[in-house]
Amino acid sequence: MTERSKTASAIMDIAEDYIRTRGYNAFSFRDISAEIGIKTASIHYHFPSKADLGVAVTQRYTERFIESLGEPDAYSAMEQVLRYKEAFRSSYAAGEQMCLCGMLGAEISSLPDNVMVKSKAFFDQNMSWLTRVFLSDKASVYSEESAQSEALKLLALLEGGLIVARTMDGLQTFDQIIDYVAQ
């Protein structure tokens, strides 16, 4: 992960929060400048464009998320699936934060190309990790194709579950979705 200055990291933290709660298109450098107390020119010094900021935030989020999961074969497949679901749940429980790349996915047609590429990379890496989880289980009955299919279903259910939970009753709704996955 690239080392950034304290100011650049603070800018990225605020941008990440905005994307996860409002969306990429719902904030500007002016919003960040007001929150952090610096001039927009200072933000441009670190990130010449909003797209540059979006790329940096998305890459950092992806790296942190994948790193937090650990190696796919570190636990049983069932334990890894439970840990994966908990990663989404705990994020939502702590301030109703949506998955950053799920939010970007909802805005994909209006994103700059380089942000779109980084957002897609998050999903590609998650699919790869989940597929490896399903294939790593000693008692696995999955072929490569069926493991990819299960990975896609789980990822889509959790990303969609966040949207439904945010729209309806919050964490209780998300927990019902997680319970469904456990069946």
Backbone as JSON Lines, residues from 0, in Angstrom:
{"i":0,"aa":"M","n":[0.84,-1.17,0.0],"ca":[0.0,0.0,0.0],"c":[0.89,1.24,0.0]}
{"i":1,"aa":"T","n":[0.54,2.23,-0.77],"ca":[1.31,3.45,-0.9],"c":[1.22,4.28,0.38]}
{"i":2,"aa":"E","n":[2.38,4.76,0.86],"ca":[2.39,5.66,2.01],"c":[1.97,7.05,1.56]}
{"i":3,"aa":"R","n":[1.06,7.64,2.26],"ca":[0.56,8.98,1.95],"c":[0.82,9.89,3.14]}
{"i":4,"aa":"S","n":[0.84,11.19,2.88],"ca":[0.97,12.16,3.96],"c":[-0.28,12.12,4.83]}
{"i":5,"aa":"K","n":[-0.17,12.7,6.02],"ca":[-1.34,12.75,6.91],"c":[-2.5,13.5,6.26]}
{"i":6,"aa":"T","n":[-2.18,14.57,5.56],"ca":[-3.23,15.35,4.89],"c":[-3.89,14.54,3.79]}
{"i":7,"aa":"A","n":[-3.08,13.88,2.97],"ca":[-3.65,13.07,1.89],"c":[-4.5,11.94,2.45]}
{"i":8,"aa":"S","n":[-4.02,11.31,3.52],"ca":[-4.8,10.24,4.15],"c":[-6.12,10.76,4.72]}
{"i":9,"aa":"A","n":[-6.08,11.94,5.32],"ca":[-7.31,12.54,5.86],"c":[-8.28,12.86,4.74]}
{"i":10,"aa":"I","n":[-7.77,13.37,3.63],"ca":[-8.62,13.65,2.46],"c":[-9.26,12.36,1.97]}
{"i":11,"aa":"M","n":[-8.47,11.3,1.88],"ca":[-8.98,10.01,1.43],"c":[-10.02,9.45,2.4]}
{"i":12,"aa":"D","n":[-9.79,9.61,3.69],"ca":[-10.75,9.12,4.68],"c":[-12.11,9.8,4.51]}
{"i":13,"aa":"I","n":[-12.08,11.11,4.33],"ca":[-13.34,11.85,4.15],"c":[-14.01,11.46,2.85]}
{"i":14,"aa":"A","n":[-13.23,11.35,1.78],"ca":[-13.8,10.94,0.49],"c":[-14.41,9.55,0.58]}
{"i":15,"aa":"E","n":[-13.72,8.64,1.27],"ca":[-14.27,7.29,1.43],"c":[-15.6,7.32,2.17]}
{"i":16,"aa":"D","n":[-15.66,8.1,3.23],"ca":[-16.91,8.22,3.98],"c":[-18.02,8.78,3.09]}
{"i":17,"aa":"Y","n":[-17.71,9.81,2.32],"ca":[-18.71,10.39,1.41],"c":[-19.18,9.37,0.38]}
{"i":18,"aa":"I","n":[-18.26,8.65,-0.22],"ca":[-18.66,7.67,-1.23],"c":[-19.52,6.59,-0.59]}
{"i":19,"aa":"R","n":[-19.14,6.12,0.58],"ca":[-19.86,5.02,1.22],"c":[-21.22,5.44,1.78]}
{"i":20,"aa":"T","n":[-21.42,6.73,2.0],"ca":[-22.71,7.18,2.53],"c":[-23.55,7.95,1.52]}
{"i":21,"aa":"R","n":[-22.91,8.63,0.57],"ca":[-23.63,9.46,-0.39],"c":[-23.47,9.0,-1.83]}
{"i":22,"aa":"G","n":[-22.29,8.51,-2.15],"ca":[-21.97,8.16,-3.53],"c":[-20.89,9.08,-4.08]}
{"i":23,"aa":"Y","n":[-20.24,8.64,-5.12],"ca":[-19.13,9.38,-5.74],"c":[-19.59,10.72,-6.29]}
{"i":24,"aa":"N","n":[-20.73,10.73,-6.93],"ca":[-21.19,11.95,-7.6],"c":[-21.84,12.96,-6.66]}
{"i":25,"aa":"A","n":[-21.94,12.63,-5.38],"ca":[-22.65,13.51,-4.44],"c":[-21.72,14.32,-3.54]}
{"i":26,"aa":"F","n":[-20.45,14.42,-3.9],"ca":[-19.55,15.28,-3.13],"c":[-18.55,15.95,-4.06]}
{"i":27,"aa":"S","n":[-17.96,17.0,-3.53],"ca":[-16.96,17.75,-4.3],"c":[-15.75,18.02,-3.42]}
{"i":28,"aa":"F","n":[-14.7,18.53,-4.03],"ca":[-13.53,18.94,-3.26],"c":[-13.91,20.03,-2.26]}
{"i":29,"aa":"R","n":[-14.88,20.84,-2.6],"ca":[-15.33,21.9,-1.69],"c":[-15.91,21.28,-0.41]}
{"i":30,"aa":"D","n":[-16.67,20.19,-0.54],"ca":[-17.21,19.5,0.65],"c":[-16.08,19.01,1.55]}
{"i":31,"aa":"I","n":[-15.08,18.4,0.92],"ca":[-13.94,17.88,1.69],"c":[-13.19,19.03,2.35]}
{"i":32,"aa":"S","n":[-12.97,20.1,1.6],"ca":[-12.24,21.25,2.13],"c":[-12.96,21.84,3.34]}
{"i":33,"aa":"A","n":[-14.27,21.92,3.3],"ca":[-15.04,22.45,4.43],"c":[-14.92,21.54,5.65]}
{"i":34,"aa":"E","n":[-14.91,20.24,5.42],"ca":[-14.85,19.3,6.55],"c":[-13.46,19.24,7.17]}
{"i":35,"aa":"I","n":[-12.45,19.26,6.34],"ca":[-11.09,19.1,6.84],"c":[-10.44,20.44,7.23]}
{"i":36,"aa":"G","n":[-11.0,21.53,6.7],"ca":[-10.49,22.85,7.04],"c":[-9.26,23.27,6.25]}
{"i":37,"aa":"I","n":[-9.17,22.84,5.0],"ca":[-8.08,23.28,4.12],"c":[-8.69,23.81,2.83]}
{"i":38,"aa":"K","n":[-7.89,24.53,2.07],"ca":[-8.36,25.07,0.8],"c":[-8.44,23.96,-0.25]}
{"i":39,"aa":"T","n":[-9.33,24.13,-1.21],"ca":[-9.44,23.12,-2.28],"c":[-8.13,23.0,-3.05]}
{"i":40,"aa":"A","n":[-7.36,24.08,-3.14],"ca":[-6.06,24.01,-3.81],"c":[-5.14,23.01,-3.13]}
{"i":41,"aa":"S","n":[-5.25,22.89,-1.81],"ca":[-4.45,21.9,-1.08],"c":[-4.87,20.48,-1.43]}
{"i":42,"aa":"I","n":[-6.15,20.29,-1.65],"ca":[-6.63,18.97,-2.07],"c":[-6.1,18.66,-3.46]}
{"i":43,"aa":"H","n":[-6.15,19.65,-4.35],"ca":[-5.63,19.46,-5.71],"c":[-4.13,19.18,-5.72]}
{"i":44,"aa":"Y","n":[-3.41,19.67,-4.73],"ca":[-1.98,19.38,-4.63],"c":[-1.77,17.87,-4.47]}
{"i":45,"aa":"H","n":[-2.58,17.24,-3.65],"ca":[-2.46,15.8,-3.39],"c":[-3.16,14.96,-4.46]}
{"i":46,"aa":"F","n":[-4.27,15.46,-4.96],"ca":[-5.09,14.74,-5.94],"c":[-5.52,15.74,-7.0]}
{"i":47,"aa":"P","n":[-4.8,15.8,-8.13],"ca":[-5.09,16.81,-9.16],"c":[-6.55,16.81,-9.63]}
{"i":48,"aa":"S","n":[-7.2,15.66,-9.59],"ca":[-8.6,15.59,-10.02],"c":[-9.39,14.7,-9.07]}
{"i":49,"aa":"K","n":[-10.68,14.83,-9.14],"ca":[-11.55,13.96,-8.34],"c":[-11.35,12.51,-8.74]}
{"i":50,"aa":"A","n":[-11.11,12.26,-10.02],"ca":[-10.85,10.89,-10.48],"c":[-9.59,10.33,-9.82]}
{"i":51,"aa":"D","n":[-8.55,11.15,-9.69],"ca":[-7.32,10.69,-9.02],"c":[-7.62,10.31,-7.57]}
{"i":52,"aa":"L","n":[-8.42,11.11,-6.92],"ca":[-8.83,10.81,-5.54],"c":[-9.66,9.53,-5.52]}
{"i":53,"aa":"G","n":[-10.59,9.4,-6.44],"ca":[-11.42,8.2,-6.5],"c":[-10.61,6.94,-6.71]}
{"i":54,"aa":"V","n":[-9.61,7.01,-7.57],"ca":[-8.73,5.86,-7.82],"c":[-7.98,5.49,-6.54]}
{"i":55,"aa":"A","n":[-7.4,6.48,-5.88],"ca":[-6.63,6.23,-4.66],"c":[-7.5,5.63,-3.56]}
{"i":56,"aa":"V","n":[-8.68,6.18,-3.37],"ca":[-9.59,5.69,-2.33],"c":[-10.03,4.26,-2.65]}
{"i":57,"aa":"T","n":[-10.38,4.01,-3.89],"ca":[-10.87,2.68,-4.28],"c":[-9.77,1.64,-4.16]}
{"i":58,"aa":"Q","n":[-8.57,2.0,-4.58],"ca":[-7.45,1.06,-4.47],"c":[-7.14,0.75,-3.01]}
{"i":59,"aa":"R","n":[-7.11,1.77,-2.17],"ca":[-6.84,1.56,-0.74],"c":[-7.92,0.7,-0.1]}
{"i":60,"aa":"Y","n":[-9.18,0.99,-0.41],"ca":[-10.3,0.23,0.14],"c":[-10.19,-1.24,-0.26]}
{"i":61,"aa":"T","n":[-9.91,-1.49,-1.53],"ca":[-9.79,-2.86,-2.02],"c":[-8.66,-3.59,-1.32]}
{"i":62,"aa":"E","n":[-7.5,-2.95,-1.23],"ca":[-6.35,-3.58,-0.58],"c":[-6.67,-3.92,0.87]}
{"i":63,"aa":"R","n":[-7.26,-2.98,1.58],"ca":[-7.6,-3.22,2.99],"c":[-8.63,-4.33,3.14]}
{"i":64,"aa":"F","n":[-9.64,-4.32,2.29],"ca":[-10.71,-5.32,2.39],"c":[-10.15,-6.72,2.14]}
{"i":65,"aa":"I","n":[-9.42,-6.87,1.04],"ca":[-8.87,-8.19,0.7],"c":[-7.87,-8.64,1.77]}
{"i":66,"aa":"E","n":[-7.04,-7.73,2.24],"ca":[-6.07,-8.07,3.28],"c":[-6.77,-8.53,4.55]}
{"i":67,"aa":"S","n":[-7.89,-7.9,4.89],"ca":[-8.63,-8.26,6.11],"c":[-9.2,-9.67,6.05]}
{"i":68,"aa":"L","n":[-9.41,-10.17,4.85],"ca":[-9.97,-11.51,4.68],"c":[-8.94,-12.6,4.96]}
{"i":69,"aa":"G","n":[-7.68,-12.31,4.74],"ca":[-6.64,-13.31,4.92],"c":[-6.61,-14.31,3.78]}
{"i":70,"aa":"E","n":[-5.84,-15.34,3.97],"ca":[-5.71,-16.38,2.94],"c":[-6.99,-17.21,2.87]}
{"i":71,"aa":"P","n":[-7.44,-17.53,1.66],"ca":[-8.7,-18.27,1.5],"c":[-8.73,-19.62,2.2]}
{"i":72,"aa":"D","n":[-7.56,-20.25,2.35],"ca":[-7.54,-21.58,2.96],"c":[-7.08,-21.55,4.42]}
{"i":73,"aa":"A","n":[-7.09,-20.37,5.04],"ca":[-6.66,-20.24,6.44],"c":[-7.65,-20.87,7.41]}
{"i":74,"aa":"Y","n":[-8.9,-20.96,7.02],"ca":[-9.97,-21.55,7.83],"c":[-10.79,-22.45,6.92]}
{"i":75,"aa":"S","n":[-11.73,-23.16,7.51],"ca":[-12.62,-23.97,6.68],"c":[-13.45,-23.05,5.79]}
{"i":76,"aa":"A","n":[-13.98,-23.6,4.73],"ca":[-14.8,-22.8,3.81],"c":[-15.98,-22.18,4.55]}
{"i":77,"aa":"M","n":[-16.63,-22.93,5.43],"ca":[-17.77,-22.4,6.18],"c":[-17.34,-21.22,7.06]}
{"i":78,"aa":"E","n":[-16.21,-21.37,7.75],"ca":[-15.72,-20.27,8.59],"c":[-15.37,-19.04,7.75]}
{"i":79,"aa":"Q","n":[-14.78,-19.26,6.59],"ca":[-14.42,-18.14,5.73],"c":[-15.66,-17.42,5.21]}
{"i":80,"aa":"V","n":[-16.68,-18.18,4.86],"ca":[-17.93,-17.56,4.39],"c":[-18.54,-16.74,5.52]}
{"i":81,"aa":"L","n":[-18.52,-17.26,6.73],"ca":[-19.05,-16.52,7.88],"c":[-18.23,-15.25,8.13]}
{"i":82,"aa":"R","n":[-16.92,-15.35,8.02],"ca":[-16.05,-14.18,8.19],"c":[-16.32,-13.16,7.08]}
{"i":83,"aa":"Y","n":[-16.55,-13.63,5.88],"ca":[-16.82,-12.74,4.75],"c":[-18.13,-11.98,4.98]}
{"i":84,"aa":"K","n":[-19.15,-12.7,5.39],"ca":[-20.44,-12.05,5.68],"c":[-20.28,-11.03,6.8]}
{"i":85,"aa":"E","n":[-19.49,-11.37,7.8],"ca":[-19.28,-10.46,8.93],"c":[-18.55,-9.19,8.5]}
{"i":86,"aa":"A","n":[-17.69,-9.28,7.51],"ca":[-17.0,-8.08,7.01],"c":[-18.01,-7.07,6.49]}
{"i":87,"aa":"F","n":[-19.02,-7.54,5.79],"ca":[-20.07,-6.65,5.28],"c":[-20.95,-6.16,6.43]}
{"i":88,"aa":"R","n":[-21.31,-7.07,7.33],"ca":[-22.21,-6.72,8.43],"c":[-21.58,-5.68,9.35]}
{"i":89,"aa":"S","n":[-20.35,-5.91,9.75],"ca":[-19.71,-5.0,10.71],"c":[-19.51,-3.61,10.1]}
{"i":90,"aa":"S","n":[-19.25,-3.56,8.82],"ca":[-19.12,-2.28,8.13],"c":[-20.43,-1.51,8.16]}
{"i":91,"aa":"Y","n":[-21.52,-2.21,7.91],"ca":[-22.83,-1.57,7.92],"c":[-23.24,-1.18,9.35]}
{"i":92,"aa":"A","n":[-22.94,-2.05,10.3],"ca":[-23.32,-1.81,11.7],"c":[-22.61,-0.58,12.26]}
{"i":93,"aa":"A","n":[-21.42,-0.3,11.77],"ca":[-20.64,0.85,12.25],"c":[-20.95,2.08,11.4]}
{"i":94,"aa":"G","n":[-22.12,2.62,11.56],"ca":[-22.46,3.86,10.87],"c":[-23.16,3.71,9.54]}
{"i":95,"aa":"E","n":[-23.79,2.57,9.33],"ca":[-24.52,2.31,8.09],"c":[-23.67,2.59,6.85]}
{"i":96,"aa":"Q","n":[-22.44,2.13,6.92],"ca":[-21.51,2.3,5.8],"c":[-21.78,1.21,4.76]}
{"i":97,"aa":"M","n":[-22.0,1.65,3.54],"ca":[-22.16,0.73,2.42],"c":[-20.78,0.29,1.96]}
{"i":98,"aa":"C","n":[-20.72,-0.77,1.2],"ca":[-19.46,-1.16,0.57],"c":[-19.11,-0.07,-0.44]}
{"i":99,"aa":"L","n":[-17.89,0.44,-0.37],"ca":[-17.48,1.51,-1.25],"c":[-17.67,1.13,-2.72]}
{"i":100,"aa":"C","n":[-17.24,-0.06,-3.07],"ca":[-17.33,-0.46,-4.49],"c":[-18.75,-0.83,-4.9]}
{"i":101,"aa":"G","n":[-19.58,-1.21,-3.95],"ca":[-21.0,-1.39,-4.24],"c":[-21.64,-0.06,-4.59]}
{"i":102,"aa":"M","n":[-21.28,0.98,-3.84],"ca":[-21.79,2.32,-4.14],"c":[-21.28,2.79,-5.5]}
{"i":103,"aa":"L","n":[-20.01,2.55,-5.77],"ca":[-19.46,2.93,-7.07],"c":[-20.13,2.14,-8.19]}
{"i":104,"aa":"G","n":[-20.43,0.88,-7.92],"ca":[-21.11,0.06,-8.92],"c":[-22.46,0.62,-9.31]}
{"i":105,"aa":"A","n":[-23.15,1.21,-8.34],"ca":[-24.46,1.81,-8.63],"c":[-24.33,3.03,-9.53]}
{"i":106,"aa":"E","n":[-23.15,3.64,-9.55],"ca":[-22.92,4.84,-10.36],"c":[-21.99,4.56,-11.55]}
{"i":107,"aa":"I","n":[-21.79,3.31,-11.87],"ca":[-20.74,2.91,-12.83],"c":[-20.82,3.65,-14.16]}
{"i":108,"aa":"S","n":[-22.0,3.93,-14.65],"ca":[-22.12,4.57,-15.97],"c":[-21.69,6.03,-15.96]}
{"i":109,"aa":"S","n":[-21.56,6.62,-14.78],"ca":[-21.15,8.03,-14.72],"c":[-19.77,8.22,-14.09]}
{"i":110,"aa":"L","n":[-19.05,7.13,-13.85],"ca":[-17.72,7.22,-13.24],"c":[-16.65,7.46,-14.3]}
{"i":111,"aa":"P","n":[-15.57,8.13,-13.92],"ca":[-14.41,8.2,-14.81],"c":[-13.88,6.78,-15.06]}
{"i":112,"aa":"D","n":[-13.34,6.55,-16.23],"ca":[-12.88,5.21,-16.59],"c":[-11.91,4.61,-15.58]}
{"i":113,"aa":"N","n":[-10.96,5.4,-15.09],"ca":[-9.97,4.84,-14.17],"c":[-10.57,4.46,-12.82]}
{"i":114,"aa":"V","n":[-11.61,5.15,-12.39],"ca":[-12.31,4.77,-11.15],"c":[-13.13,3.5,-11.41]}
{"i":115,"aa":"M","n":[-13.74,3.43,-12.58],"ca":[-14.51,2.25,-12.97],"c":[-13.61,1.0,-12.97]}
{"i":116,"aa":"V","n":[-12.42,1.13,-13.5],"ca":[-11.48,0.0,-13.55],"c":[-11.12,-0.46,-12.14]}
{"i":117,"aa":"K","n":[-10.84,0.47,-11.25],"ca":[-10.49,0.12,-9.87],"c":[-11.67,-0.5,-9.13]}
{"i":118,"aa":"S","n":[-12.86,-0.02,-9.41],"ca":[-14.06,-0.6,-8.79],"c":[-14.27,-2.03,-9.25]}
{"i":119,"aa":"K","n":[-14.11,-2.25,-10.54],"ca":[-14.24,-3.6,-11.09],"c":[-13.18,-4.53,-10.49]}
{"i":120,"aa":"A","n":[-11.99,-4.0,-10.25],"ca":[-10.92,-4.81,-9.67],"c":[-11.31,-5.34,-8.28]}
{"i":121,"aa":"F","n":[-12.04,-4.53,-7.51],"ca":[-12.53,-4.98,-6.21],"c":[-13.38,-6.24,-6.38]}
{"i":122,"aa":"F","n":[-14.31,-6.19,-7.3],"ca":[-15.2,-7.33,-7.51],"c":[-14.44,-8.53,-8.07]}
{"i":123,"aa":"D","n":[-13.52,-8.3,-8.97],"ca":[-12.7,-9.39,-9.51],"c":[-11.9,-10.07,-8.4]}
{"i":124,"aa":"Q","n":[-11.29,-9.28,-7.52],"ca":[-10.5,-9.85,-6.43],"c":[-11.38,-10.59,-5.43]}
{"i":125,"aa":"N","n":[-12.56,-10.06,-5.16],"ca":[-13.48,-10.76,-4.26],"c":[-13.94,-12.07,-4.87]}
{"i":126,"aa":"M","n":[-14.26,-12.05,-6.15],"ca":[-14.67,-13.28,-6.83],"c":[-13.55,-14.32,-6.79]}
{"i":127,"aa":"S","n":[-12.34,-13.89,-7.02],"ca":[-11.2,-14.8,-6.99],"c":[-11.01,-15.38,-5.59]}
{"i":128,"aa":"W","n":[-11.09,-14.53,-4.58],"ca":[-10.91,-14.98,-3.2],"c":[-12.0,-15.97,-2.81]}
{"i":129,"aa":"L","n":[-13.25,-15.63,-3.09],"ca":[-14.36,-16.52,-2.74],"c":[-14.28,-17.84,-3.5]}
{"i":130,"aa":"T","n":[-13.93,-17.78,-4.76],"ca":[-13.8,-19.02,-5.55],"c":[-12.74,-19.92,-4.91]}
{"i":131,"aa":"R","n":[-11.62,-19.33,-4.51],"ca":[-10.58,-20.12,-3.84],"c":[-11.08,-20.7,-2.53]}
{"i":132,"aa":"V","n":[-11.92,-19.95,-1.81],"ca":[-12.49,-20.47,-0.56],"c":[-13.32,-21.72,-0.85]}
{"i":133,"aa":"F","n":[-14.2,-21.62,-1.83],"ca":[-15.07,-22.76,-2.14],"c":[-14.28,-23.96,-2.65]}
{"i":134,"aa":"L","n":[-13.2,-23.73,-3.34],"ca":[-12.38,-24.83,-3.86],"c":[-11.41,-25.38,-2.82]}
{"i":135,"aa":"S","n":[-11.1,-24.62,-1.77],"ca":[-10.09,-25.03,-0.8],"c":[-10.6,-26.05,0.21]}
{"i":136,"aa":"D","n":[-11.9,-26.12,0.38],"ca":[-12.46,-27.04,1.36],"c":[-12.14,-28.47,0.96]}
{"i":137,"aa":"K","n":[-11.62,-29.23,1.91],"ca":[-11.23,-30.63,1.64],"c":[-12.41,-31.45,1.12]}
{"i":138,"aa":"A","n":[-13.6,-31.14,1.59],"ca":[-14.79,-31.88,1.17],"c":[-15.51,-31.18,0.03]}
{"i":139,"aa":"S","n":[-14.8,-30.28,-0.66],"ca":[-15.44,-29.49,-1.71],"c":[-15.99,-30.37,-2.83]}
{"i":140,"aa":"V","n":[-17.2,-30.06,-3.2],"ca":[-17.85,-30.75,-4.32],"c":[-17.91,-29.82,-5.53]}
{"i":141,"aa":"Y","n":[-17.22,-28.68,-5.43],"ca":[-17.31,-27.67,-6.47],"c":[-16.27,-27.88,-7.56]}
{"i":142,"aa":"S","n":[-16.73,-27.68,-8.77],"ca":[-15.81,-27.52,-9.89],"c":[-15.42,-26.04,-9.9]}
{"i":143,"aa":"E","n":[-14.46,-25.67,-10.72],"ca":[-14.07,-24.26,-10.84],"c":[-15.29,-23.41,-11.21]}
{"i":144,"aa":"E","n":[-16.07,-23.9,-12.17],"ca":[-17.23,-23.15,-12.64],"c":[-18.3,-23.01,-11.55]}
{"i":145,"aa":"S","n":[-18.59,-24.1,-10.84],"ca":[-19.63,-24.01,-9.81],"c":[-19.14,-23.19,-8.61]}
{"i":146,"aa":"A","n":[-17.84,-23.22,-8.31],"ca":[-17.29,-22.39,-7.23],"c":[-17.41,-20.91,-7.6]}
{"i":147,"aa":"Q","n":[-17.16,-20.58,-8.85],"ca":[-17.32,-19.2,-9.31],"c":[-18.79,-18.77,-9.22]}
{"i":148,"aa":"S","n":[-19.68,-19.67,-9.55],"ca":[-21.11,-19.38,-9.47],"c":[-21.53,-19.11,-8.02]}
{"i":149,"aa":"E","n":[-21.06,-19.94,-7.09],"ca":[-21.37,-19.73,-5.67],"c":[-20.78,-18.41,-5.17]}
{"i":150,"aa":"A","n":[-19.57,-18.1,-5.62],"ca":[-18.93,-16.85,-5.23],"c":[-19.75,-15.66,-5.7]}
{"i":151,"aa":"L","n":[-20.21,-15.71,-6.94],"ca":[-21.01,-14.63,-7.5],"c":[-22.32,-14.46,-6.74]}
{"i":152,"aa":"K","n":[-22.97,-15.57,-6.41],"ca":[-24.23,-15.51,-5.67],"c":[-24.03,-14.86,-4.3]}
{"i":153,"aa":"L","n":[-22.98,-15.27,-3.6],"ca":[-22.73,-14.73,-2.26],"c":[-22.4,-13.25,-2.33]}
{"i":154,"aa":"L","n":[-21.53,-12.87,-3.24],"ca":[-21.15,-11.46,-3.38],"c":[-22.37,-10.61,-3.74]}
{"i":155,"aa":"A","n":[-23.16,-11.07,-4.68],"ca":[-24.35,-10.31,-5.1],"c":[-25.37,-10.2,-3.97]}
{"i":156,"aa":"L","n":[-25.54,-11.27,-3.23],"ca":[-26.5,-11.26,-2.12],"c":[-26.08,-10.27,-1.03]}
{"i":157,"aa":"L","n":[-24.8,-10.24,-0.71],"ca":[-24.34,-9.33,0.33],"c":[-24.35,-7.88,-0.12]}
{"i":158,"aa":"E","n":[-23.92,-7.63,-1.35],"ca":[-23.96,-6.25,-1.87],"c":[-25.41,-5.77,-1.97]}
{"i":159,"aa":"G","n":[-26.27,-6.61,-2.52],"ca":[-27.69,-6.26,-2.61],"c":[-28.33,-6.16,-1.25]}
{"i":160,"aa":"G","n":[-27.9,-7.02,-0.33],"ca":[-28.42,-6.98,1.03],"c":[-28.16,-5.66,1.72]}
{"i":161,"aa":"L","n":[-27.0,-5.07,1.46],"ca":[-26.7,-3.76,2.03],"c":[-27.67,-2.7,1.52]}
{"i":162,"aa":"I","n":[-27.98,-2.76,0.25],"ca":[-28.91,-1.79,-0.35],"c":[-30.31,-1.95,0.25]}
{"i":163,"aa":"V","n":[-30.76,-3.19,0.33],"ca":[-32.09,-3.46,0.88],"c":[-32.13,-3.06,2.36]}
{"i":164,"aa":"A","n":[-31.09,-3.38,3.11],"ca":[-31.05,-3.02,4.53],"c":[-31.08,-1.51,4.72]}
{"i":165,"aa":"R","n":[-30.36,-0.81,3.89],"ca":[-30.33,0.65,4.0],"c":[-31.7,1.25,3.68]}
{"i":166,"aa":"T","n":[-32.4,0.64,2.76],"ca":[-33.7,1.14,2.34],"c":[-34.81,0.77,3.32]}
{"i":167,"aa":"M","n":[-34.66,-0.37,3.98],"ca":[-35.74,-0.85,4.85],"c":[-35.41,-0.62,6.32]}
{"i":168,"aa":"D","n":[-35.24,-1.69,7.06],"ca":[-35.13,-1.59,8.51],"c":[-33.71,-1.65,9.04]}
{"i":169,"aa":"G","n":[-32.73,-1.46,8.21],"ca":[-31.36,-1.42,8.67],"c":[-30.76,-2.77,8.97]}
{"i":170,"aa":"L","n":[-30.01,-2.82,10.06],"ca":[-29.22,-3.99,10.4],"c":[-30.08,-5.25,10.58]}
{"i":171,"aa":"Q","n":[-31.28,-5.09,11.11],"ca":[-32.16,-6.24,11.3],"c":[-32.46,-6.91,9.96]}
{"i":172,"aa":"T","n":[-32.69,-6.12,8.94],"ca":[-32.95,-6.66,7.61],"c":[-31.71,-7.37,7.08]}
{"i":173,"aa":"F","n":[-30.55,-6.75,7.27],"ca":[-29.32,-7.38,6.79],"c":[-29.09,-8.71,7.51]}
{"i":174,"aa":"D","n":[-29.37,-8.75,8.81],"ca":[-29.22,-10.0,9.55],"c":[-30.13,-11.1,9.02]}
{"i":175,"aa":"Q","n":[-31.34,-10.73,8.6],"ca":[-32.23,-11.73,8.0],"c":[-31.63,-12.27,6.7]}
{"i":176,"aa":"I","n":[-30.99,-11.41,5.95],"ca":[-30.35,-11.84,4.71],"c":[-29.19,-12.77,5.02]}
{"i":177,"aa":"I","n":[-28.38,-12.42,6.01],"ca":[-27.26,-13.27,6.4],"c":[-27.77,-14.62,6.88]}
{"i":178,"aa":"D","n":[-28.87,-14.62,7.65],"ca":[-29.45,-15.87,8.12],"c":[-29.87,-16.74,6.94]}
{"i":179,"aa":"Y","n":[-30.39,-16.13,5.89],"ca":[-30.79,-16.87,4.7],"c":[-29.58,-17.56,4.07]}
{"i":180,"aa":"V","n":[-28.47,-16.86,4.02],"ca":[-27.25,-17.42,3.44],"c":[-26.77,-18.61,4.24]}
{"i":181,"aa":"A","n":[-26.98,-18.58,5.55],"ca":[-26.5,-19.66,6.41],"c":[-27.28,-20.96,6.22]}
{"i":182,"aa":"Q","n":[-28.42,-20.88,5.55],"ca":[-29.25,-22.08,5.39],"c":[-28.69,-23.01,4.33]}
